[in-house]
Amino acid sequence: MADKLTRIAIVNHDKCKPKKCRQECKKSCPVVRMGKLCIEVTPQSKIAWISETLCIGCGICIKKCPFGALSIVNLPSNLEKETTHRYCANAFKLHSFKEPTEAGRMKWNFSPCCQSLVQDPPDWQEILTYFRGSELQNYFTKILEDDLKAIIKPQYVDQIPKAAKGTVGSILDRKDETKTQAVVCQQLDLTHLKERNVEDLSGGELQRFACAVVCIQKADIFMFDEPSSYLDVKQRLKAAITIRSLINPDRYIIVVEHDLSVLDYLSDFICCLYGVPSAYGVVTMPFSVREGINIFLDGYVPTENLRFRDASLVFKVAETANEEEVKKMCMYKYPGMKKKMGEFELAIVAGEFTDSEIMVMLGENGTGKTTFIRMLAGRLKPDEGGEVPVLNVSYKPQKISPKSTGSVRQLLHEKIRDAYTHPQFVTDVMKPLQIENIIDQEVQTLSGGELQRVALALCLGKPADVYLIDEPSAYLDSEQRLMAARVVKRFILHAKKTAFVVEHDFIMATYLADRVIVFDGVPSKNTVANSPQTLLAGMNKFLSQLEITFRRDPNNYRPRINKLNSIKVGGCSDKSWITFISINNWKSFFISQCSI
């Protein structure tokens, strides 16, 4: 019996289509053949139902389902008693809830027996009784009494213009409950945008606007879902400082973030979440920032003696060729160019690039990175300068707006028919990006992370000489970011092509880059795109502009941003910055020089 209680059955609501199949799952189930109702489904059913108590975990139904809608997951034996919430039968459930998250009138769908969740949901008194004596008792009591107000900054900020109409200033005036609008707008660089309509804002401007709307309201719980998306490194740190300004003993501030550098800079405590996507999730106890991130990267929770990932996540900077080697391998050159667009002027210093090379472009938003890409692709003619080489270009834009009304399979068949069925492309791109898991879903129903993976596969699947990839890490979690970086790196190396990547996740940028192009100047006014530099020289130049310092973690050499007003190593001033040094033929992160 104990073994049965640690097994869950998941039925995917999007994939399960009883009206279009012959109920193969029910007909093939050995428990049903014995006369027991382990699986209940008819052609008129909306979805199949599986009894987790009767299921023996044979897996036959999984193989027989024509839509791949079923999965059986074995849980660690100690999890069943700690089930905190489940949406419905055969759906995702949450374990080991430790910290308050969101408030409201939604009850936690908790019951000691999971099979009774839907038929007999708990009332508030049962919830309070279960958490009696714990830190959560007072929290749930306040929820019941409507004493807590929660505000959430949504993940998908590009959907905001559909719900919010008017100018930035008018909306901020309506939402301002703390009279701190002027300060917050100054911190987030929104003052000059107050007269602009919300639908005219870029991705980064929408992100800062959404953070500002949350920060100027009164609430007990503030939740920020991926506040760094679309923001450059400098803006991410400003957003982190603004969020930390909300700290108050009477408030809960909760952040969901996949950029580990920003998370390290922003957090006081970290709870790791692990499990099986769409099946179950487990919340660990709170850890210190350094310990929590290292536990997540290691995939091992020492307090529970539990390994939730087979291999550790390792962020190593790739080997880079020195200047002499790069010059010998050069195959393409682009001339110095200038382009003026309204009040904005971009000057591009002549440069060169090779095949099997990834160029990462570093700079603040508004410095002309996308303009540079369009000029290199031949889609935008320069005002001054020579001719750019004629090259076939594949482009993945920053904003992904799906227009296709069919499935992912139909989209891939239409756009990259030859590539997506090629065995090498399937091995190098499709499988690592887990496209097979979503290939029959409608494009319009995909989440942000799923859209990002599909867009990356479409970009790499098109035959081209140069691949231009704008923010490939947006909406991806830490594991998916590392996998996406590996996919891009492996593909560019094997295909002997060149990639220009715009990336604001510092760890992912250092992982991807063979060389870097640093953009400096005044954003949206007058900027310069420097010629390509080695990773060491380019990173130091970029960080010196931002006046940001890093140190390395002694265990895994993960780069960590030094917090504002923290003590610097060796008495360096506030303007000290990171220098990358080579040790034993690999790159590590170390503060070795400072500017007085």
C-alpha positions as CSV (number, residue, x, y, z in Angstrom):
1,M,0.0,0.0,0.0
2,A,2.8,2.4,0.8
3,D,4.2,1.9,-2.7
4,K,0.9,2.8,-4.3
5,L,0.7,6.0,-2.3
6,T,3.9,7.3,-3.8
7,R,2.8,7.0,-7.4
8,I,1.0,9.8,-9.3
9,A,-0.8,9.6,-12.6
10,I,-0.8,12.7,-14.8
11,V,-3.3,13.3,-17.6
12,N,-2.4,16.2,-19.9
13,H,-5.6,18.2,-20.5
14,D,-4.3,19.6,-23.8
15,K,-3.4,16.3,-25.3
16,C,-6.1,13.9,-24.0
17,K,-8.8,13.7,-26.6
18,P,-11.2,10.8,-25.9
19,K,-13.5,11.8,-28.8
20,K,-10.6,11.2,-31.3
21,C,-9.3,7.9,-30.0
22,R,-10.6,4.4,-29.2
23,Q,-9.8,4.6,-25.4
24,E,-6.7,2.5,-25.9
25,C,-5.6,3.3,-22.3
26,K,-8.6,1.8,-20.7
27,K,-8.8,-1.3,-23.0
28,S,-5.1,-2.1,-22.5
29,C,-5.0,-1.6,-18.7
30,P,-4.5,-5.0,-16.9
31,V,-6.2,-3.7,-13.7
32,V,-9.3,-2.8,-15.8
33,R,-9.3,-6.2,-17.3
34,M,-9.4,-7.7,-13.8
35,G,-12.7,-5.8,-13.3
36,K,-11.5,-2.8,-11.3
37,L,-12.1,0.8,-12.3
38,C,-8.4,1.9,-12.6
39,I,-9.1,4.0,-15.7
40,E,-12.4,5.6,-16.5
41,V,-13.0,7.2,-19.9
42,T,-15.7,7.1,-22.6
43,P,-16.0,8.8,-26.0
44,Q,-18.2,11.5,-24.4
45,S,-15.6,12.2,-21.6
46,K,-13.7,15.5,-21.6
47,I,-10.6,13.7,-20.2
48,A,-9.5,10.4,-18.9
49,W,-9.3,9.7,-15.1
50,I,-6.8,7.3,-13.6
51,S,-7.0,5.9,-10.0
52,E,-3.6,6.4,-8.4
53,T,-4.6,3.9,-5.7
54,L,-5.3,1.1,-8.1
55,C,-2.6,1.9,-10.6
56,I,0.2,-0.7,-10.6
57,G,2.6,1.5,-12.7
58,C,2.9,-1.0,-15.6
59,G,3.2,1.9,-18.1
60,I,1.1,0.1,-20.8
61,C,-1.4,3.0,-21.0
62,I,1.4,5.4,-21.6
63,K,2.6,3.5,-24.6
64,K,-0.9,2.9,-26.0
65,C,-2.1,6.5,-25.8
66,P,-2.0,7.8,-29.4
67,F,-1.6,11.4,-28.2
68,G,1.1,10.9,-25.5
69,A,-1.2,12.4,-22.9
70,L,-0.4,10.1,-20.0
71,S,2.5,9.8,-17.6
72,I,3.1,7.8,-14.4
73,V,5.6,9.3,-12.0
74,N,7.1,7.6,-8.9
75,L,7.6,9.9,-6.0
76,P,10.1,9.8,-3.2
77,S,8.4,7.8,-0.4
78,N,8.3,10.7,2.1
79,L,6.3,13.2,-0.1
80,E,2.7,12.0,0.1
81,K,2.2,13.1,3.6
82,E,3.4,16.6,2.7
83,T,1.1,17.3,-0.2
84,T,0.1,21.0,0.1
85,H,-1.9,21.8,-3.0
86,R,-3.3,20.0,-6.1
87,Y,-5.3,21.6,-8.9
88,C,-7.5,18.5,-9.6
89,A,-7.2,14.7,-10.0
90,N,-4.4,13.6,-12.3
91,A,-2.8,17.1,-12.3
92,F,0.2,18.9,-11.0
93,K,0.7,19.0,-7.2
94,L,2.9,20.9,-4.8
95,H,4.8,19.5,-1.8
96,S,6.5,20.8,1.3
97,F,5.1,24.4,1.2
98,K,7.5,26.4,3.4
99,E,6.9,30.1,2.7
100,P,3.8,32.2,2.1
101,T,3.3,32.9,-1.6
102,E,0.1,34.6,-2.8
103,A,-2.9,35.8,-0.8
104,G,-6.5,35.9,-1.8
105,R,-9.7,33.9,-1.4
106,M,-8.3,30.8,-3.1
107,K,-8.1,27.9,-0.6
108,W,-5.1,25.5,-0.6
109,N,-6.5,22.4,-2.1
110,F,-5.0,20.2,0.6
111,S,-6.1,16.9,1.9
112,P,-4.2,14.0,3.6
113,C,-5.7,11.6,1.0
114,C,-5.1,12.9,-2.5
115,Q,-7.9,10.9,-4.0
116,S,-10.4,13.0,-2.1
117,L,-9.2,16.3,-3.3
118,V,-11.9,16.9,-5.9
119,Q,-14.8,15.1,-4.3
120,D,-14.2,16.5,-0.8
121,P,-12.1,19.7,-0.8
122,P,-11.0,20.9,2.6
123,D,-12.6,23.9,4.3
124,W,-10.7,26.7,5.9
125,Q,-11.0,25.2,9.4
126,E,-9.3,21.9,8.2
127,I,-6.5,23.9,6.6
128,L,-5.9,25.9,9.9
129,T,-6.0,22.7,11.9
130,Y,-3.5,21.0,9.7
131,F,-1.0,23.9,10.0
132,R,-1.7,24.4,13.7
133,G,1.6,25.2,15.5
134,S,3.5,26.1,12.4
135,E,4.6,29.5,11.1
136,L,1.9,29.3,8.4
137,Q,-1.1,29.2,10.8
138,N,-1.1,33.0,11.3
139,Y,-0.6,33.5,7.6
140,F,-3.6,31.4,6.6
141,T,-5.7,33.1,9.4
142,K,-4.9,36.5,7.8
143,I,-6.0,35.1,4.4
144,L,-9.3,33.9,5.9
145,E,-9.9,37.3,7.5
146,D,-8.9,39.3,4.3
147,D,-6.1,41.0,6.1
148,L,-3.5,40.4,3.4
149,K,-3.3,42.2,0.1
150,A,-1.1,40.7,-2.7
151,I,0.2,42.3,-5.9
152,I,1.8,40.3,-8.7
153,K,4.1,41.5,-11.5
154,P,3.2,39.2,-14.3
155,Q,5.7,37.1,-16.2
156,Y,4.6,38.0,-19.7
157,V,4.8,41.8,-19.8
158,D,4.3,41.9,-23.6
159,Q,0.6,41.1,-22.9
160,I,0.2,44.3,-20.8
161,P,-0.8,46.6,-23.7
162,K,-3.8,44.4,-24.3
163,A,-5.1,45.1,-20.7
164,A,-3.8,48.5,-20.0
165,K,-4.7,51.5,-22.1
166,G,-3.5,55.1,-21.8
167,T,-0.2,56.8,-21.2
168,V,2.4,55.6,-18.7
169,G,1.9,58.7,-16.5
170,S,-1.9,58.4,-16.3
171,I,-1.7,54.8,-15.2
172,L,1.0,55.4,-12.7
173,D,-1.0,58.3,-11.3
174,R,-4.0,56.0,-10.8
175,K,-1.9,53.3,-9.1
176,D,0.2,55.5,-6.9
177,E,-0.8,54.8,-3.3
178,T,2.5,55.4,-1.6
179,K,3.4,58.8,-3.1
180,T,6.7,57.4,-4.3
181,Q,6.1,57.6,-8.0
182,A,8.7,60.2,-8.7
183,V,11.5,58.3,-6.9
184,V,10.6,54.9,-8.4
185,C,10.4,56.4,-11.9
186,Q,13.8,58.0,-11.5
187,Q,15.3,54.7,-10.3
188,L,13.8,52.8,-13.2
189,D,14.5,55.5,-15.9
190,L,10.8,56.0,-16.6
191,T,10.5,59.8,-16.2
192,H,11.0,60.5,-19.9
193,L,8.4,57.9,-20.9
194,K,5.4,59.3,-18.9
195,E,3.8,60.9,-22.0
196,R,4.1,57.7,-24.1
197,N,1.3,55.3,-24.7
198,V,1.7,51.8,-23.1
199,E,1.2,50.1,-26.5
200,D,4.2,52.0,-27.8
201,L,6.6,50.8,-25.2
202,S,9.4,48.3,-26.0
203,G,9.9,45.0,-24.1
204,G,12.4,46.5,-21.6
205,E,10.3,49.6,-21.1
206,L,7.2,47.5,-20.4
207,Q,9.2,45.5,-17.9
208,R,10.3,48.6,-16.0
209,F,6.8,50.0,-16.2
210,A,5.3,46.8,-14.7
211,C,7.8,46.8,-11.8
212,A,7.0,50.5,-11.1
213,V,3.2,49.9,-11.0
214,V,3.8,47.2,-8.4
215,C,6.3,49.2,-6.3
216,I,4.1,52.3,-5.9
217,Q,1.1,50.4,-4.4
218,K,0.4,49.4,-0.9
219,A,0.3,45.7,-0.2
220,D,1.4,43.0,2.3
221,I,2.8,40.6,-0.4
222,F,4.7,41.7,-3.4
223,M,5.4,39.0,-6.1
224,F,7.7,39.6,-9.1
225,D,7.7,37.0,-11.8
226,E,10.9,37.2,-13.8
227,P,11.6,41.0,-13.4
228,S,14.8,40.8,-15.4
229,S,13.3,39.8,-18.8
230,Y,14.1,42.2,-21.6
231,L,16.3,44.3,-19.3
232,D,20.0,44.9,-19.9
233,V,22.6,44.2,-17.1
234,K,22.5,47.8,-15.8
235,Q,18.7,47.9,-15.8
236,R,18.5,44.6,-14.0
237,L,20.6,45.8,-11.1
238,K,18.5,49.0,-10.9
239,A,15.3,46.9,-10.8
240,A,16.9,44.8,-8.1
241,I,17.7,47.8,-6.0
242,T,14.1,49.2,-6.5
243,I,12.6,45.8,-5.4
244,R,14.9,45.7,-2.3
245,S,13.7,49.2,-1.4
246,L,10.4,47.6,-0.6
247,I,11.8,45.6,2.3
248,N,9.8,46.0,5.5
249,P,9.3,43.7,8.5
250,D,5.6,43.6,7.8
251,R,5.9,42.6,4.1
252,Y,6.5,39.5,2.1
253,I,8.6,40.0,-1.1
254,I,8.9,37.0,-3.3
255,V,10.8,36.9,-6.6
256,V,10.8,34.2,-9.3
257,E,14.0,34.6,-11.3
258,H,16.2,32.5,-13.6
259,D,19.1,34.9,-14.0
260,L,21.3,33.5,-11.2
261,S,23.5,36.7,-11.1
262,V,20.5,38.9,-10.5
263,L,19.0,36.4,-8.1
264,D,22.2,36.3,-6.1
265,Y,22.3,40.1,-6.0
266,L,18.6,40.5,-5.1
267,S,17.8,37.8,-2.5
268,D,18.2,37.4,1.2
269,F,17.0,33.7,1.3
270,I,16.4,31.2,-1.4
271,C,14.0,28.3,-1.7
272,C,14.8,25.8,-4.5
273,L,12.0,24.1,-6.3
274,Y,12.6,20.7,-7.9
275,G,10.5,17.9,-9.3
276,V,9.0,16.8,-12.7
277,P,7.6,19.5,-14.9
278,S,3.8,19.4,-15.1
279,A,3.7,16.5,-12.6
280,Y,4.9,17.6,-9.2
281,G,7.1,20.2,-7.5
282,V,8.8,20.2,-4.1
283,V,9.8,23.4,-2.2
284,T,13.0,23.1,-0.1
285,M,13.5,24.8,3.2
286,P,15.0,28.4,2.9
287,F,18.8,28.6,2.5
288,S,21.2,31.4,2.4
289,V,21.8,32.9,-1.0
290,R,25.1,31.3,-1.8
291,E,24.1,27.9,-0.3
292,G,20.7,27.9,-2.1
293,I,22.1,28.6,-5.6
294,N,24.9,26.1,-5.1
295,I,22.4,23.5,-4.0
296,F,20.3,24.2,-7.1
297,L,23.4,23.9,-9.4
298,D,24.6,20.8,-7.7
299,G,21.2,19.1,-7.9
300,Y,21.6,17.7,-4.3
301,V,19.8,18.8,-1.1
302,P,22.0,17.9,1.8
303,T,19.4,18.5,4.5
304,E,17.1,15.9,2.9
305,N,19.9,13.7,1.5
306,L,18.1,13.8,-1.9
307,R,19.5,14.2,-5.4
308,F,17.0,15.7,-7.8
309,R,19.3,15.9,-10.9
310,D,21.7,13.4,-12.3
311,A,24.5,15.9,-13.1
312,S,25.5,19.2,-11.7
313,L,24.9,22.4,-13.8
314,V,28.4,23.8,-14.6
315,F,28.9,27.3,-16.0
316,K,32.3,27.3,-17.5
317,V,33.6,29.9,-19.9
318,A,34.7,28.4,-23.2
319,E,38.2,28.5,-24.4
320,T,38.9,31.5,-26.6
321,A,41.5,32.0,-29.3
322,N,44.1,34.7,-28.8
323,E,44.3,37.7,-31.1
324,E,46.9,36.2,-33.4
325,E,44.9,33.0,-34.0
326,V,41.7,35.0,-34.6
327,K,43.3,37.1,-37.3
328,K,44.6,34.0,-39.1
329,M,41.2,32.5,-39.2
330,C,39.2,35.5,-40.4
331,M,37.0,34.9,-43.4
332,Y,34.5,37.9,-43.5
333,K,34.9,41.6,-43.0
334,Y,32.4,44.4,-42.6
335,P,33.3,48.1,-43.1
336,G,32.9,51.0,-40.8
337,M,29.4,52.4,-41.1
338,K,27.1,55.1,-39.7
339,K,23.4,55.3,-39.4
340,K,21.1,58.1,-38.1
341,M,17.5,57.4,-37.2
342,G,15.8,60.5,-35.8
343,E,17.8,61.7,-32.8
344,F,19.7,58.4,-32.6
345,E,23.1,57.9,-34.3
346,L,25.1,54.7,-34.4
347,A,28.7,54.5,-35.5
348,I,30.1,51.0,-36.3
349,V,33.8,50.4,-36.2
350,A,35.0,48.1,-39.0
351,G,35.5,44.5,-37.9
352,E,35.8,40.9,-39.0
353,F,34.5,37.5,-38.0
354,T,35.1,33.8,-38.8
355,D,33.1,30.7,-39.3
356,S,32.4,28.5,-36.3
357,E,32.4,31.6,-34.1
358,I,29.9,33.2,-31.7
359,M,29.9,37.0,-31.3
360,V,28.1,38.2,-28.2
361,M,27.0,41.9,-28.3
362,L,27.2,43.6,-25.0
363,G,25.5,47.0,-24.3
364,E,22.6,48.7,-22.7
365,N,19.2,48.8,-24.3
366,G,19.0,51.5,-26.8
367,T,22.6,51.4,-27.9
368,G,21.9,50.0,-31.4
369,K,22.5,46.3,-31.1
370,T,19.4,45.4,-33.2
371,T,20.1,48.2,-35.7
372,F,23.6,46.7,-36.1
373,I,22.1,43.3,-36.7
374,R,19.7,44.7,-39.3
375,M,22.5,46.5,-41.1
376,L,24.6,43.4,-41.1
377,A,21.7,41.4,-42.5
378,G,21.2,43.9,-45.3
379,R,17.8,44.9,-44.2
380,L,18.9,48.5,-43.3
381,K,21.2,50.5,-45.5
382,P,23.9,52.6,-43.8
383,D,24.1,56.4,-44.3
384,E,27.8,56.2,-44.6
385,G,30.3,53.4,-45.1
386,G,31.2,50.6,-47.5
387,E,29.2,47.7,-48.7
388,V,28.5,44.9,-46.2
389,P,29.2,41.3,-47.5
390,V,26.2,39.6,-49.1
391,L,25.3,36.8,-46.7
392,N,22.3,34.6,-46.1
393,V,20.9,35.5,-42.7
394,S,18.6,33.7,-40.2
395,Y,17.1,36.0,-37.6
396,K,15.4,35.3,-34.2
397,P,13.8,38.5,-33.0
398,Q,13.6,39.6,-29.4
399,K,9.8,39.7,-29.2
400,I,8.1,36.5,-30.4
401,S,4.5,37.1,-31.5
402,P,3.1,33.8,-32.9
403,K,0.9,34.3,-36.0
404,S,0.6,30.6,-36.9
405,T,-2.8,29.1,-36.2
406,G,-1.8,25.5,-36.5
407,S,0.3,23.1,-34.5
408,V,4.1,23.2,-33.9
409,R,4.5,20.3,-36.2
410,Q,2.7,22.2,-39.0
411,L,4.8,25.3,-38.4
412,L,8.1,23.3,-38.5
413,H,6.9,21.5,-41.7
414,E,6.1,24.8,-43.3
415,K,9.2,26.7,-42.3
416,I,12.1,24.2,-42.0
417,R,10.7,21.1,-43.7
418,D,14.2,19.6,-44.6
419,A,15.9,20.4,-41.4
420,Y,13.5,19.3,-38.7
421,T,13.4,15.7,-40.0
422,H,17.2,15.5,-40.6
423,P,18.7,13.0,-38.1
424,Q,21.6,15.3,-37.2
425,F,19.4,18.3,-36.6
426,V,17.0,16.2,-34.5
427,T,20.0,15.0,-32.4
428,D,21.7,18.4,-32.0
429,V,18.7,20.8,-31.8
430,M,15.2,19.2,-31.5
431,K,15.9,16.7,-28.7
432,P,17.9,19.0,-26.4
433,L,15.3,21.7,-26.8
434,Q,12.5,19.1,-26.1
435,I,10.5,20.1,-29.1
436,E,9.0,16.6,-29.3
437,N,7.1,17.2,-26.1
438,I,5.1,20.2,-27.6
439,I,5.1,19.3,-31.3
440,D,1.4,18.6,-31.4
441,Q,0.3,21.6,-29.4
442,E,-1.2,24.6,-31.0
443,V,1.3,27.4,-31.4
444,Q,-1.1,30.0,-30.0
445,T,-1.4,28.1,-26.7
446,L,2.4,27.8,-26.0
447,S,4.0,29.4,-23.0
448,G,6.8,32.0,-23.3
449,G,9.5,29.4,-22.7
450,E,8.0,27.0,-25.2
451,L,7.7,29.7,-27.8
452,Q,11.4,30.6,-27.2
453,R,12.5,27.0,-27.8
454,V,10.4,26.8,-31.0
455,A,11.7,30.1,-32.3
456,L,15.3,29.0,-31.6
457,A,14.7,25.7,-33.5
458,L,13.2,27.7,-36.4
459,C,16.2,30.1,-36.5
460,L,18.8,27.3,-36.5
461,G,16.8,25.2,-39.0
462,K,17.0,27.8,-41.8
463,P,20.1,27.5,-44.1
464,A,22.2,30.6,-43.6
465,D,25.7,31.9,-43.4
466,V,25.1,34.1,-40.3
467,Y,22.6,33.5,-37.5
468,L,21.4,36.6,-35.6
469,I,19.9,35.6,-32.2
470,D,18.3,38.2,-30.0
471,E,18.0,37.2,-26.3
472,P,17.7,33.4,-26.6
473,S,17.4,33.0,-22.8
474,A,14.2,35.0,-22.3
475,Y,11.5,33.0,-20.4
476,L,13.8,29.9,-20.1
477,D,14.7,28.5,-16.7
478,S,18.3,28.0,-15.6
479,E,18.6,24.4,-16.9
480,Q,17.0,25.4,-20.2
481,R,19.3,28.4,-20.6
482,L,22.3,26.2,-20.2
483,M,20.9,23.7,-22.7
484,A,20.0,26.4,-25.2
485,A,23.5,27.8,-25.0
486,R,25.0,24.3,-25.6
487,V,22.6,23.8,-28.6
488,V,23.7,27.1,-30.2
489,K,27.4,26.5,-29.5
490,R,27.3,22.9,-30.8
491,F,25.3,23.8,-33.9
492,I,27.5,26.8,-34.9
493,L,30.6,24.7,-34.4
494,H,29.4,21.7,-36.4
495,A,27.7,23.7,-39.2
496,K,30.8,26.0,-39.5
497,K,28.6,29.1,-39.4
498,T,28.8,32.4,-37.5
499,A,26.3,33.6,-34.8
500,F,25.8,37.1,-33.5
501,V,24.0,36.9,-30.2
502,V,22.4,39.6,-28.0
503,E,22.3,38.4,-24.4
504,H,21.9,40.2,-21.1
505,D,22.2,37.1,-18.8
506,F,25.8,37.6,-17.8
507,I,26.5,33.9,-17.1
508,M,25.0,32.8,-20.4
509,A,26.8,35.5,-22.3
510,T,30.2,34.4,-20.9
511,Y,29.3,30.8,-21.7
512,L,28.4,31.5,-25.3
513,A,31.0,34.1,-26.3
514,D,34.1,33.4,-28.4
515,R,34.5,37.2,-28.9
516,V,32.4,40.2,-27.9
517,I,31.4,43.5,-29.5
518,V,31.0,46.2,-26.8
519,F,28.5,49.1,-27.4
520,D,29.2,52.3,-25.6
521,G,27.9,55.8,-25.6
522,V,24.6,57.5,-24.6
523,P,21.6,55.1,-25.1
524,S,19.1,56.4,-27.7
525,K,21.4,59.3,-28.5
526,N,24.9,58.6,-29.8
527,T,26.6,55.2,-29.5
528,V,29.5,53.3,-31.0
529,A,29.8,49.6,-31.8
530,N,33.5,48.7,-31.2
531,S,35.3,46.2,-33.2
532,P,35.2,42.6,-32.0
533,Q,37.5,41.9,-29.0
534,T,38.6,38.8,-27.1
535,L,36.3,37.7,-24.2
536,L,38.7,38.9,-21.6
537,A,39.2,42.4,-23.0
538,G,35.6,42.9,-24.0
539,M,34.1,41.8,-20.6
540,N,36.4,44.0,-18.7
541,K,35.6,47.0,-20.9
542,F,31.9,46.4,-20.5
543,L,32.0,46.0,-16.8
544,S,34.2,49.0,-16.3
545,Q,31.5,51.1,-18.0
546,L,28.8,49.8,-15.6
547,E,31.0,50.1,-12.5
548,I,30.0,46.6,-11.5
549,T,32.3,44.2,-9.7
550,F,32.2,40.5,-9.5
551,R,33.8,37.9,-7.3
552,R,34.0,34.1,-7.8
553,D,32.4,31.4,-5.7
554,P,35.1,29.3,-4.1
555,N,33.3,26.0,-4.8
556,N,32.2,26.2,-8.5
557,Y,33.8,29.6,-9.7
558,R,30.3,30.9,-10.4
559,P,30.5,34.7,-10.9
560,R,28.7,36.6,-8.2
561,I,27.9,40.3,-8.3
562,N,29.1,42.3,-5.4
563,K,26.2,44.1,-3.6
564,L,26.0,47.8,-3.3
565,N,28.3,49.2,-0.6
566,S,29.8,45.8,0.2
567,I,33.4,45.5,1.3
568,K,35.8,45.0,-1.6
569,V,38.7,42.6,-1.7
570,G,42.0,44.3,-0.9
571,G,40.5,47.7,-0.2
572,C,39.5,48.4,-3.8
573,S,37.3,51.5,-4.3
574,D,33.7,51.4,-5.5
575,K,35.0,51.6,-9.1
576,S,36.8,48.4,-9.0
577,W,35.8,45.9,-11.6
578,I,36.3,42.3,-12.6
579,T,39.2,40.9,-14.6
580,F,39.1,37.5,-16.2
581,I,42.3,35.6,-15.8
582,S,43.4,32.3,-17.3
583,I,44.4,29.6,-14.9
584,N,45.3,26.1,-16.0
585,N,44.0,26.7,-19.5
586,W,40.4,27.7,-18.4
587,K,38.9,31.0,-17.5
588,S,37.9,31.9,-14.0
589,F,36.5,35.0,-12.4
590,F,38.6,37.1,-10.1
591,I,38.9,40.7,-9.0
592,S,42.5,41.6,-9.8
593,Q,42.6,45.3,-10.6
594,C,40.8,48.4,-9.4
595,S,40.5,51.9,-10.5
596,I,41.1,54.6,-7.9
